[in-house]
């Protein structure tokens, strides 16, 4: 049955765009989802396998029907193999993103990528020292080249653990990972190993397969951390900015360009070039009084929001809505979370969909390949294409919803520690720890992940944050989770005033005052894109090290209330391995196996301290997370 | 008389029955030629879902069939096995049968402009949809044995 329009989203701007879609009979993700229903229960429960040519096989969860595949794999093996491949795909994606950055950093260091200078030398040196690259008396380019080579070395199979994993977690975690044999020695080799062990006739022990998935997820973590580090080195470590969110950020009288996808290698350069006078003059000559207006979508939107104050138009599930405003002149994409359907929606308008990456082309889109060697040139060409498209706008089709919210963004680890240093210069973490101990901060919840058609857009996020904030839980957010919070006004000091419990409000106000904001910090500390979940780990690791405990003892939890991608599965898995109780708000395809379900939701706790909490009801989910934080506080001898 | 029974609690919504049906009603009756056929063959039963329940909705070949009663051109008839079938050449596309079917399982062949419905795979011992179902959500049962089976289940439930 098709959802009524109100059930699709809580976001007024998205709903307004969907109204247009309905009237003009343009199909969106919600229509395609309705057409897919009912979705196959075998897939929903993980009970199908296409890993060999004797298949496809399905296992019936009922009395009737097959209990094993042609090869003899039972439900446990099948489900474990399926979820393991999802983790591997996520790792491959973040790995591809990080590797792209490492290659570019090397080119930058060798003088082959003039548009990518090292913008944050302090971060370069900090990363270099952490991974054992000498910095004293050396030129920046030499250090950068060594860091880039170390990064690239992390992709193949090494004799030693992954540098970007081993140097960024607690000692206790490394010992735990070694104990269970889940330390990856290469990002790409971890993906490859996962594919190997889940192919026809290899690993048939479901628990062993899951340990393999954890190993691969730790490679995903390393890739995320590397992507964050290298982005900061090339484009600057984010510090707080104030910007706007939601579809109202599109301007009727400007050439509107949306940057969608993930890697700042593309989006940051387009953002830089969009400020050039000559291009803005061209835009004005074409009739756009306000020149060029760049907006973000999805994770790359987070990257440019943090570093260039670029407003966020919307999140991934509602990406089509940006085109439905009729005022978008170009949608520029790189890779990941780009719906192929964009091409069809763009065809109904003057909007140019521009693909840029050799591995991510879409029929009917314009492909302008992006090369590091002449990045700004490619970016200028993209912007000129948008200006040309602007001339073909149909005024009758323009419908920009008048919805915007203010959003404070860009709380990198460095920025958070910097803000805390204003309260206590000698020992910046002390105020945070003291307040956790005193109970003013009951715990910390990192919100991550996507929006999904399976949940009314933003419904889980908006319910959970209110429940947690009033119980004094400090909220961190990345990726499309932060997009949801930004679009609903939670990334503001006003939200702190309105929703934070008294303890949390006092802490956020004290730090905000010290930082000269004249009020509290925003209710949500926005840490960046999905790879930037690594930043949250950095904060947790610093706190754990300071306290002399390991991550699995801290009252820190993670939640992906509306997840979609295989990347989210990978991140969730490493969050569990890192010791975090991790909530997911949709049911993953594992229920077909009792063993796998039990390992992920319970036995993992005995091994790593972290485990999955599957709860589709947001109020119940918040309750469960509060209870877990209480348990952990008790464990540390704190008031629960 | 054997009837197709639907057990919604066993349906996974995989739509294998729809595929099996469409293939059986394709030219070559094989999956791979069926997927290449143009226009593609259409299934005569439909997996639907509401409120979290999934189930195939199928033609019941009703004893007092509204579609048959309403057919004004003499296209629909009851065959010797009791199945409600079509004499295709007689269909005039008035869609009375579509209006009258309480299950919504008669549809339109947009190409040939005639009504399409389940023929209970009259040439087969086991209908294609039942054959394709991997969980037993669709079963072929003797209608006269069903009450007896039900009574046994009632007794079992009482004694447990």
Interface residues (C-beta under 8 A of the other chain):
Chain A: X1 X37 X38 X39 X40 X41 X42 X43 X44 X45 X58 X60 X61 X62 X63 X64 X65 X66
Chain B: X10 X11 X12 X13 X14 X15 X47 X48 X49 X50 X54 X134 X135 X136
